[in-house]
Amino acid sequence: MTFDTNQTTGPDVAIVETEDAVERRAREAYFTASQGQLIWARFRRNTSAMVAGVILVLLILIGLFADFLSPYDPTVAGRDKDYTNGAPQIPRFCDDQGCSWRPFIYGLKRERSLATNFRWVTTVDTEDRRYVYLFVEGWEYDIGPFTANTHLFGVDEGFIHLFGTDDTGKDIFSRTLHAIYTSLAVGTLGVLISFVMALIIGGIAGYVGGLTDGIIQMVTDAIRTIPIIPLFMALAAFIPQEWSAEMRFFFITIIIGFINWPTLARRVRTHLLVERNQEYVLAAQLQGAPAGHIIRRHLLPSFTSYIIVDLVISFPYIVLSETALSFIGLGLKDPVNSLGVMLQNTTSADVLLNYQWYFIPVFFFIALVMAFVYVGDGLRDAADPYGTASK
Protein backbone atom coordinates (compact mmCIF):
# COMPACT_ATOMS: atom_id res chain seq x y z
CA MET A 1 0.00 0.00 0.00
CA THR A 2 1.37 3.43 -1.01
CA PHE A 3 0.55 6.86 0.30
CA ASP A 4 0.73 10.23 -1.45
CA THR A 5 3.03 12.24 0.80
CA ASN A 6 2.38 15.45 -1.16
CA GLN A 7 -1.34 15.51 -0.40
CA THR A 8 -2.40 18.16 2.13
CA THR A 9 -5.14 17.35 4.56
CA GLY A 10 -6.69 18.72 7.68
CA PRO A 11 -5.77 22.28 8.79
CA ASP A 12 -3.43 22.82 5.81
CA VAL A 13 -6.32 22.52 3.37
CA ALA A 14 -8.31 25.07 5.38
CA ILE A 15 -5.39 27.50 5.34
CA VAL A 16 -4.97 27.17 1.56
CA GLU A 17 -8.70 27.63 1.01
CA THR A 18 -8.72 30.69 3.28
CA GLU A 19 -5.81 32.28 1.41
CA ASP A 20 -7.49 31.57 -1.93
CA ALA A 21 -10.73 33.12 -0.68
CA VAL A 22 -8.92 36.23 0.53
CA GLU A 23 -7.11 36.59 -2.79
CA ARG A 24 -10.33 36.05 -4.71
CA ARG A 25 -12.16 38.68 -2.69
CA ALA A 26 -9.27 41.10 -3.23
CA ARG A 27 -9.48 40.59 -6.99
CA GLU A 28 -13.25 41.05 -6.93
CA ALA A 29 -12.91 44.22 -4.86
CA TYR A 30 -10.37 45.61 -7.33
CA PHE A 31 -12.48 44.96 -10.42
CA THR A 32 -15.67 46.27 -8.79
CA ALA A 33 -14.10 49.32 -7.12
CA SER A 34 -15.12 52.81 -8.08
CA GLN A 35 -12.73 55.32 -9.62
CA GLY A 36 -12.27 57.09 -6.28
CA GLN A 37 -11.44 53.83 -4.52
CA LEU A 38 -8.87 52.93 -7.18
CA ILE A 39 -7.23 56.35 -6.91
CA TRP A 40 -7.06 56.06 -3.11
CA ALA A 41 -5.57 52.55 -3.32
CA ARG A 42 -2.84 53.79 -5.69
CA PHE A 43 -2.26 56.93 -3.67
CA ARG A 44 -1.68 54.94 -0.48
CA ARG A 45 1.21 53.09 -2.11
CA ASN A 46 3.03 56.40 -2.61
CA THR A 47 4.90 56.88 0.67
CA SER A 48 6.10 60.43 0.02
CA ALA A 49 2.59 61.53 -0.99
CA MET A 50 1.10 59.97 2.16
CA VAL A 51 3.65 61.71 4.39
CA ALA A 52 3.00 64.98 2.60
CA GLY A 53 -0.75 64.41 3.02
CA VAL A 54 -0.38 64.03 6.77
CA ILE A 55 1.72 67.21 6.96
CA LEU A 56 -0.80 69.05 4.80
CA VAL A 57 -3.73 67.98 6.98
CA LEU A 58 -1.84 69.12 10.10
CA LEU A 59 -1.10 72.52 8.55
CA ILE A 60 -4.73 72.93 7.49
CA LEU A 61 -5.91 72.09 11.01
CA ILE A 62 -3.37 74.53 12.45
CA GLY A 63 -4.71 77.25 10.17
CA LEU A 64 -8.35 76.50 10.95
CA PHE A 65 -7.78 76.49 14.71
CA ALA A 66 -5.23 79.30 14.76
CA ASP A 67 -7.29 81.39 17.20
CA PHE A 68 -7.49 78.54 19.70
CA LEU A 69 -3.83 77.55 19.32
CA SER A 70 -2.53 81.14 19.53
CA PRO A 71 -1.93 82.41 23.07
CA TYR A 72 -2.25 86.08 22.01
CA ASP A 73 -3.89 88.25 19.41
CA PRO A 74 -1.29 88.51 16.63
CA THR A 75 -2.06 92.17 15.97
CA VAL A 76 -2.94 93.88 19.26
CA ALA A 77 -3.40 92.03 22.52
CA GLY A 78 -0.29 89.90 22.22
CA ARG A 79 2.13 92.80 22.18
CA ASP A 80 4.81 92.57 24.84
CA LYS A 81 6.57 95.93 25.08
CA ASP A 82 9.03 94.55 27.63
CA TYR A 83 10.26 91.86 25.23
CA THR A 84 10.76 93.35 21.78
CA ASN A 85 12.91 91.33 19.35
CA GLY A 86 12.95 88.69 22.04
CA ALA A 87 14.39 85.24 21.46
CA PRO A 88 12.14 82.14 21.54
CA GLN A 89 11.21 80.97 25.02
CA ILE A 90 11.51 77.20 25.28
CA PRO A 91 9.58 75.60 28.18
CA ARG A 92 11.67 73.41 30.41
CA PHE A 93 11.12 70.97 33.25
CA CYS A 94 14.43 71.24 35.13
CA ASP A 95 16.99 73.90 36.06
CA ASP A 96 19.52 74.56 38.82
CA GLN A 97 16.71 74.87 41.35
CA GLY A 98 15.30 71.40 40.66
CA CYS A 99 12.69 69.79 38.46
CA SER A 100 8.95 70.28 38.11
CA TRP A 101 6.26 68.11 36.58
CA ARG A 102 4.77 71.21 34.94
CA PRO A 103 6.82 73.00 32.22
CA PHE A 104 7.89 76.56 32.95
CA ILE A 105 9.72 79.53 31.47
CA TYR A 106 11.69 82.30 33.13
CA GLY A 107 10.28 85.73 33.79
CA LEU A 108 11.78 88.99 32.62
CA LYS A 109 13.34 91.78 34.62
CA ARG A 110 13.70 95.40 33.47
CA GLU A 111 16.43 97.45 35.08
CA ARG A 112 18.80 100.28 34.28
CA SER A 113 22.27 99.12 33.37
CA LEU A 114 25.52 101.01 33.94
CA ALA A 115 26.96 99.40 30.80
CA THR A 116 24.28 101.07 28.66
CA ASN A 117 24.46 104.50 30.32
CA PHE A 118 21.54 103.69 32.64
CA ARG A 119 19.14 102.81 29.85
CA TRP A 120 16.40 100.28 30.48
CA VAL A 121 17.57 96.72 29.76
CA THR A 122 15.44 93.56 29.80
CA THR A 123 17.14 90.48 31.25
CA VAL A 124 16.01 86.96 32.07
CA ASP A 125 15.25 86.37 35.74
CA THR A 126 16.18 82.76 36.49
CA GLU A 127 14.66 83.06 39.95
CA ASP A 128 11.19 83.75 38.52
CA ARG A 129 9.46 80.62 37.28
CA ARG A 130 6.29 81.06 35.23
CA TYR A 131 4.42 77.81 34.75
CA VAL A 132 2.66 76.77 31.55
CA TYR A 133 -1.03 75.81 31.81
CA LEU A 134 -3.38 74.25 29.28
CA PHE A 135 -6.79 75.63 28.27
CA VAL A 136 -6.36 79.11 29.67
CA GLU A 137 -8.55 82.15 29.10
CA GLY A 138 -7.26 85.02 27.00
CA TRP A 139 -8.26 87.29 24.14
CA GLU A 140 -11.66 86.76 22.56
CA TYR A 141 -12.21 85.36 19.08
CA ASP A 142 -15.22 84.38 17.00
CA ILE A 143 -16.32 80.83 16.19
CA GLY A 144 -19.10 81.40 13.72
CA PRO A 145 -21.91 83.16 15.61
CA PHE A 146 -20.28 82.46 18.99
CA THR A 147 -17.45 84.12 20.88
CA ALA A 148 -14.81 82.22 22.86
CA ASN A 149 -11.72 83.12 24.87
CA THR A 150 -10.19 79.70 25.60
CA HIS A 151 -6.70 78.99 24.28
CA LEU A 152 -4.58 75.87 24.23
CA PHE A 153 -1.82 77.12 26.51
CA GLY A 154 -0.54 80.11 28.42
CA VAL A 155 1.41 81.09 31.52
CA ASP A 156 0.16 82.08 34.94
CA GLU A 157 1.81 85.51 34.70
CA GLY A 158 3.24 87.57 31.85
CA PHE A 159 3.71 86.23 28.32
CA ILE A 160 5.12 83.16 26.61
CA HIS A 161 6.67 83.44 23.14
CA LEU A 162 7.58 80.06 21.66
CA PHE A 163 8.91 81.61 18.43
CA GLY A 164 10.08 84.88 19.97
CA THR A 165 8.79 88.39 19.23
CA ASP A 166 9.29 90.98 16.52
CA ASP A 167 10.38 94.60 16.82
CA THR A 168 6.92 95.64 18.09
CA GLY A 169 6.65 92.86 20.65
CA LYS A 170 4.13 90.81 18.65
CA ASP A 171 4.15 87.08 19.22
CA ILE A 172 5.68 85.41 16.15
CA PHE A 173 4.09 82.05 17.04
CA SER A 174 0.58 83.53 16.91
CA ARG A 175 1.38 85.49 13.77
CA THR A 176 2.71 82.36 12.04
CA LEU A 177 -0.45 80.33 12.75
CA HIS A 178 -2.69 83.12 11.45
CA ALA A 179 -0.41 83.58 8.42
CA ILE A 180 -0.95 79.92 7.52
CA TYR A 181 -4.71 80.48 7.70
CA THR A 182 -4.51 83.62 5.55
CA SER A 183 -2.39 81.94 2.87
CA LEU A 184 -4.75 78.95 2.81
CA ALA A 185 -7.75 81.29 2.54
CA VAL A 186 -6.16 83.19 -0.34
CA GLY A 187 -5.32 79.92 -2.08
CA THR A 188 -8.82 78.51 -1.57
CA LEU A 189 -10.61 81.58 -2.88
CA GLY A 190 -8.19 81.93 -5.76
CA VAL A 191 -8.61 78.28 -6.71
CA LEU A 192 -12.41 78.54 -6.56
CA ILE A 193 -12.41 81.60 -8.83
CA SER A 194 -10.01 79.93 -11.26
CA PHE A 195 -12.00 76.69 -11.12
CA VAL A 196 -15.35 78.30 -11.99
CA MET A 197 -13.89 80.40 -14.80
CA ALA A 198 -11.92 77.45 -16.19
CA LEU A 199 -14.96 75.19 -16.24
CA ILE A 200 -17.12 77.77 -18.00
CA ILE A 201 -14.58 79.07 -20.52
CA GLY A 202 -12.78 75.77 -21.11
CA GLY A 203 -16.09 73.91 -21.32
CA ILE A 204 -17.45 76.22 -24.01
CA ALA A 205 -14.20 76.12 -25.99
CA GLY A 206 -13.89 72.34 -25.85
CA TYR A 207 -17.51 71.50 -26.54
CA VAL A 208 -18.36 74.06 -29.21
CA GLY A 209 -14.99 74.16 -30.99
CA GLY A 210 -14.52 75.90 -34.29
CA LEU A 211 -14.37 79.68 -34.42
CA THR A 212 -15.52 80.01 -30.81
CA ASP A 213 -12.64 77.83 -29.65
CA GLY A 214 -10.17 79.87 -31.70
CA ILE A 215 -11.33 83.19 -30.24
CA ILE A 216 -11.26 81.85 -26.69
CA GLN A 217 -7.75 80.45 -27.19
CA MET A 218 -6.50 83.81 -28.44
CA VAL A 219 -7.93 85.52 -25.34
CA THR A 220 -6.42 82.80 -23.12
CA ASP A 221 -2.99 83.19 -24.70
CA ALA A 222 -3.20 86.97 -24.32
CA ILE A 223 -3.96 86.66 -20.60
CA ARG A 224 -1.14 84.15 -20.11
CA THR A 225 1.36 86.60 -21.57
CA ILE A 226 0.50 89.37 -19.09
CA PRO A 227 3.46 89.83 -16.69
CA ILE A 228 2.20 89.53 -13.13
CA ILE A 229 4.64 91.86 -11.36
CA PRO A 230 4.09 94.94 -13.59
CA LEU A 231 0.34 94.29 -13.48
CA PHE A 232 0.30 94.33 -9.70
CA MET A 233 2.56 97.36 -9.60
CA ALA A 234 0.00 99.19 -11.71
CA LEU A 235 -2.90 97.93 -9.59
CA ALA A 236 -1.11 98.84 -6.37
CA ALA A 237 -0.86 102.43 -7.57
CA PHE A 238 -4.64 102.60 -7.95
CA ILE A 239 -5.57 100.91 -4.66
CA PRO A 240 -6.90 103.61 -2.31
CA GLN A 241 -4.84 103.99 0.83
CA GLU A 242 -7.99 104.13 2.95
CA TRP A 243 -8.94 100.58 1.99
CA SER A 244 -9.12 98.25 4.95
CA ALA A 245 -6.99 95.14 5.21
CA GLU A 246 -10.03 92.97 4.46
CA MET A 247 -10.82 94.85 1.23
CA ARG A 248 -7.20 94.59 0.11
CA PHE A 249 -7.27 90.88 0.93
CA PHE A 250 -10.31 90.18 -1.25
CA PHE A 251 -9.02 92.40 -4.05
CA ILE A 252 -5.68 90.58 -4.21
CA THR A 253 -7.44 87.20 -4.05
CA ILE A 254 -9.80 88.05 -6.91
CA ILE A 255 -6.98 89.33 -9.11
CA ILE A 256 -4.87 86.19 -8.48
CA GLY A 257 -7.89 84.02 -9.29
CA PHE A 258 -8.56 85.86 -12.55
CA ILE A 259 -4.93 85.49 -13.62
CA ASN A 260 -4.55 81.76 -12.91
CA TRP A 261 -7.58 80.35 -14.77
CA PRO A 262 -6.10 79.93 -18.29
CA THR A 263 -3.96 76.87 -17.45
CA LEU A 264 -6.86 74.91 -15.95
CA ALA A 265 -9.16 76.06 -18.76
CA ARG A 266 -6.80 74.58 -21.32
CA ARG A 267 -6.86 71.22 -19.53
CA VAL A 268 -10.66 71.24 -19.40
CA ARG A 269 -10.79 72.12 -23.09
CA THR A 270 -8.42 69.29 -23.98
CA HIS A 271 -10.49 66.70 -22.11
CA LEU A 272 -13.71 67.91 -23.69
CA LEU A 273 -12.23 67.81 -27.19
CA VAL A 274 -11.40 64.14 -26.61
CA GLU A 275 -14.69 63.17 -24.96
CA ARG A 276 -17.22 65.13 -27.02
CA ASN A 277 -17.15 62.60 -29.88
CA GLN A 278 -17.78 59.57 -27.67
CA GLU A 279 -20.88 57.47 -28.23
CA TYR A 280 -22.59 58.40 -24.98
CA VAL A 281 -22.30 62.10 -25.88
CA LEU A 282 -23.74 61.48 -29.35
CA ALA A 283 -26.59 59.51 -27.78
CA ALA A 284 -27.41 62.40 -25.46
CA GLN A 285 -27.35 64.82 -28.39
CA LEU A 286 -29.72 62.61 -30.40
CA GLN A 287 -32.15 62.62 -27.48
CA GLY A 288 -32.22 66.42 -27.58
CA ALA A 289 -30.19 67.14 -24.44
CA PRO A 290 -28.93 70.76 -24.35
CA ALA A 291 -25.20 71.50 -24.39
CA GLY A 292 -25.13 72.66 -20.76
CA HIS A 293 -26.77 69.43 -19.61
CA ILE A 294 -24.33 67.28 -21.58
CA ILE A 295 -21.31 69.12 -20.22
CA ARG A 296 -22.57 69.13 -16.64
CA ARG A 297 -24.00 65.60 -16.40
CA HIS A 298 -21.87 63.59 -18.83
CA LEU A 299 -18.60 65.22 -19.83
CA LEU A 300 -17.34 66.80 -16.59
CA PRO A 301 -17.95 63.68 -14.42
CA SER A 302 -15.88 61.64 -16.90
CA PHE A 303 -12.69 63.42 -15.81
CA THR A 304 -13.57 64.72 -12.35
CA SER A 305 -10.51 63.07 -10.83
CA TYR A 306 -8.23 64.97 -13.23
CA ILE A 307 -9.90 68.26 -12.35
CA ILE A 308 -9.36 67.58 -8.63
CA VAL A 309 -5.70 66.81 -9.30
CA ASP A 310 -5.30 70.03 -11.30
CA LEU A 311 -6.85 72.04 -8.47
CA VAL A 312 -4.49 70.55 -5.89
CA ILE A 313 -1.48 71.17 -8.14
CA SER A 314 -2.52 74.79 -8.85
CA PHE A 315 -3.03 75.54 -5.14
CA PRO A 316 0.66 76.01 -4.23
CA TYR A 317 1.21 78.30 -7.21
CA ILE A 318 -1.52 80.63 -6.00
CA VAL A 319 -0.02 80.58 -2.50
CA LEU A 320 3.37 81.34 -4.04
CA SER A 321 1.86 84.24 -6.00
CA GLU A 322 0.36 85.79 -2.86
CA THR A 323 3.58 85.26 -0.90
CA ALA A 324 5.76 86.76 -3.62
CA LEU A 325 3.52 89.79 -4.11
CA SER A 326 3.26 90.43 -0.36
CA PHE A 327 7.01 89.93 -0.03
CA ILE A 328 7.78 92.73 -2.50
CA GLY A 329 5.11 94.97 -0.97
CA LEU A 330 2.47 94.71 -3.71
CA GLY A 331 0.13 92.28 -1.97
CA LEU A 332 -1.20 92.07 1.56
CA LYS A 333 0.18 94.36 4.24
CA ASP A 334 0.01 94.78 8.01
CA PRO A 335 -2.07 94.21 10.03
CA VAL A 336 -2.97 91.20 7.85
CA ASN A 337 -0.81 88.24 8.80
CA SER A 338 0.26 86.21 5.79
CA LEU A 339 3.43 84.26 5.07
CA GLY A 340 4.45 86.86 2.49
CA VAL A 341 3.98 89.72 4.96
CA MET A 342 6.08 87.91 7.56
CA LEU A 343 8.82 87.18 5.06
CA GLN A 344 9.18 90.92 4.51
CA ASN A 345 10.75 91.15 7.96
CA THR A 346 13.61 88.81 6.98
CA THR A 347 15.11 91.05 4.28
CA SER A 348 17.35 93.18 6.48
CA ALA A 349 20.91 92.25 7.38
CA ASP A 350 20.24 93.08 11.03
CA VAL A 351 17.63 90.31 11.20
CA LEU A 352 19.95 87.83 9.49
CA LEU A 353 22.77 88.53 11.95
CA ASN A 354 20.91 89.06 15.22
CA TYR A 355 17.29 87.86 15.05
CA GLN A 356 17.36 84.51 13.28
CA TRP A 357 13.99 83.45 14.78
CA TYR A 358 12.32 85.72 12.23
CA PHE A 359 12.99 82.91 9.74
CA ILE A 360 10.81 80.37 11.57
CA PRO A 361 7.73 81.15 9.38
CA VAL A 362 9.89 80.35 6.33
CA PHE A 363 9.96 76.68 7.32
CA PHE A 364 6.16 76.58 7.57
CA PHE A 365 5.91 78.21 4.17
CA ILE A 366 8.26 75.63 2.63
CA ALA A 367 6.39 72.77 4.33
CA LEU A 368 3.01 74.06 3.07
CA VAL A 369 4.13 74.44 -0.54
CA MET A 370 6.06 71.16 -0.65
CA ALA A 371 3.14 69.27 0.92
CA PHE A 372 0.78 70.52 -1.77
CA VAL A 373 3.32 69.67 -4.50
CA TYR A 374 3.88 66.09 -3.30
CA VAL A 375 0.18 65.48 -2.71
CA GLY A 376 -0.62 66.86 -6.15
CA ASP A 377 2.04 64.67 -7.78
CA GLY A 378 0.75 61.64 -5.89
CA LEU A 379 -2.83 62.30 -6.96
CA ARG A 380 -1.75 62.86 -10.56
CA ASP A 381 0.07 59.52 -10.66
CA ALA A 382 -2.83 57.76 -8.92
CA ALA A 383 -5.42 59.21 -11.31
CA ASP A 384 -3.45 58.11 -14.37
CA PRO A 385 -4.70 54.61 -15.32
CA TYR A 386 -1.65 54.08 -17.54
CA GLY A 387 0.95 55.31 -15.08
CA THR A 388 3.29 53.32 -12.89
CA ALA A 389 1.14 53.96 -9.79
CA SER A 390 -1.71 51.94 -11.30
CA LYS A 391 0.39 48.84 -11.84
Summary of the structure (lengths in Angstrom):
residues: 391
radius of gyration: 28.7
end to end distance: 50.3
largest distance: 111.5
contacts: 1164
relative contact order: 0.12
helix: 61%
strand: 15%
